[in-house]
Amino acid sequence: MGEPRTPNGLRGRDLVGLGGILVAAVVGGMVIGLLVDRSAGTEPTWTLVGIAIGVIAGIAAFVARVRAALRE
């Protein structure tokens, strides 16, 4: 007995995974930005750039995962 699918093909664990992708991308970008800022002494420039890149990467991964789930 598996978890029931919604009409669009997504399960609850798929939705949790989508949230995890977004959080991981943003936090990862922020951490990398913080490390670059500390070593270069340019706070908060690279932290903000890292967050922006993380948001963009998270959205791209989110869209790709949703499209793949909807094709199933």
C-alpha contacts under 8 A as a table, 3 or more apart, distances in Angstrom:
res1	aa1	res2	aa2	distance
3	E	11	R	6.77
3	E	12	G	7.79
4	P	11	R	6.70
5	R	8	N	7.62
5	R	9	G	5.44
5	R	10	L	5.71
5	R	11	R	5.05
6	T	9	G	5.38
6	T	10	L	5.64
6	T	11	R	6.35
7	P	10	L	7.66
8	N	70	L	6.18
9	G	69	A	6.19
9	G	70	L	5.67
9	G	72	E	6.93
10	L	14	D	5.99
10	L	15	L	7.04
10	L	69	A	6.29
10	L	70	L	7.30
11	R	14	D	5.13
11	R	15	L	6.56
12	G	15	L	5.18
12	G	16	V	6.40
13	R	16	V	5.00
13	R	17	G	6.09
14	D	17	G	5.02
14	D	18	L	6.29
15	L	18	L	5.03
15	L	19	G	6.51
16	V	19	G	5.19
16	V	20	G	6.28
17	G	20	G	4.94
17	G	21	I	6.20
18	L	21	I	5.14
18	L	22	L	6.47
18	L	62	F	5.97
18	L	65	R	7.50
19	G	22	L	5.23
19	G	23	V	6.24
20	G	23	V	5.14
20	G	24	A	5.94
21	I	24	A	5.21
21	I	25	A	6.09
21	I	58	G	6.16
21	I	61	A	7.11
21	I	62	F	6.96
22	L	25	A	5.31
22	L	26	V	6.29
22	L	55	V	7.21
22	L	58	G	4.56
22	L	59	I	6.90
22	L	61	A	7.88
22	L	62	F	7.03
23	V	26	V	5.35
23	V	27	V	5.98
23	V	58	G	7.65
24	A	27	V	5.23
24	A	28	G	5.71
24	A	58	G	7.81
25	A	28	G	5.13
25	A	29	G	6.09
25	A	54	G	4.68
25	A	55	V	6.61
25	A	57	A	6.33
25	A	58	G	5.12
26	V	29	G	5.20
26	V	30	M	6.14
26	V	50	G	7.80
26	V	51	I	5.52
26	V	52	A	7.73
26	V	53	I	7.69
26	V	54	G	4.14
26	V	55	V	5.38
26	V	58	G	6.82
27	V	30	M	5.01
27	V	31	V	6.10
27	V	51	I	7.32
27	V	54	G	7.20
28	G	31	V	5.21
28	G	32	I	6.23
28	G	50	G	7.96
28	G	54	G	6.75
29	G	32	I	5.24
29	G	33	G	6.07
29	G	47	T	7.70
29	G	49	V	7.99
29	G	50	G	4.23
29	G	51	I	5.06
29	G	52	A	7.62
29	G	53	I	6.31
29	G	54	G	4.62
30	M	33	G	4.99
30	M	34	L	6.09
30	M	47	T	5.41
30	M	48	L	7.24
30	M	50	G	4.96
30	M	51	I	4.81
30	M	54	G	7.25
31	V	34	L	5.03
31	V	35	L	6.23
31	V	47	T	7.45
31	V	50	G	7.60
32	I	35	L	5.16
32	I	36	V	6.26
32	I	47	T	7.44
32	I	50	G	6.45
33	G	36	V	5.15
33	G	37	D	6.04
33	G	45	T	8.00
33	G	46	W	4.60
33	G	47	T	3.91
33	G	48	L	7.07
33	G	49	V	6.78
33	G	50	G	4.68
33	G	51	I	7.38
34	L	37	D	5.01
34	L	38	R	6.12
34	L	43	E	7.72
34	L	44	P	7.76
34	L	46	W	6.73
34	L	47	T	5.04
35	L	38	R	5.24
35	L	39	S	6.32
36	V	39	S	5.27
36	V	40	A	5.98
36	V	46	W	6.44
36	V	47	T	7.82
37	D	40	A	5.15
37	D	41	G	5.31
37	D	42	T	4.98
37	D	43	E	5.08
37	D	44	P	6.67
37	D	45	T	7.06
37	D	46	W	5.62
37	D	47	T	6.66
38	R	41	G	5.21
38	R	42	T	7.15
38	R	43	E	7.03
42	T	45	T	5.89
42	T	46	W	7.08
43	E	46	W	6.79
43	E	47	T	7.03
44	P	47	T	5.24
44	P	48	L	6.22
45	T	48	L	5.47
45	T	49	V	6.35
46	W	49	V	4.79
46	W	50	G	5.81
47	T	50	G	5.05
47	T	51	I	6.19
48	L	51	I	5.09
48	L	52	A	6.19
49	V	52	A	5.10
49	V	53	I	6.15
50	G	53	I	5.11
50	G	54	G	5.99
51	I	54	G	4.94
51	I	55	V	6.14
52	A	55	V	5.13
52	A	56	I	6.29
53	I	56	I	5.11
53	I	57	A	6.03
54	G	57	A	5.05
54	G	58	G	5.87
55	V	58	G	5.04
55	V	59	I	6.12
56	I	59	I	5.22
56	I	60	A	6.21
57	A	60	A	5.09
57	A	61	A	6.15
58	G	61	A	5.15
58	G	62	F	5.94
59	I	62	F	4.91
59	I	63	V	6.10
60	A	63	V	5.26
60	A	64	A	6.18
61	A	64	A	5.07
61	A	65	R	6.05
62	F	65	R	5.26
62	F	66	V	6.17
63	V	66	V	5.18
63	V	67	R	6.06
64	A	67	R	5.22
64	A	68	A	6.18
65	R	68	A	5.14
65	R	69	A	6.19
66	V	69	A	5.06
66	V	70	L	6.12
67	R	70	L	5.14
67	R	71	R	6.30
68	A	71	R	5.26
68	A	72	E	6.75
69	A	72	E	5.46
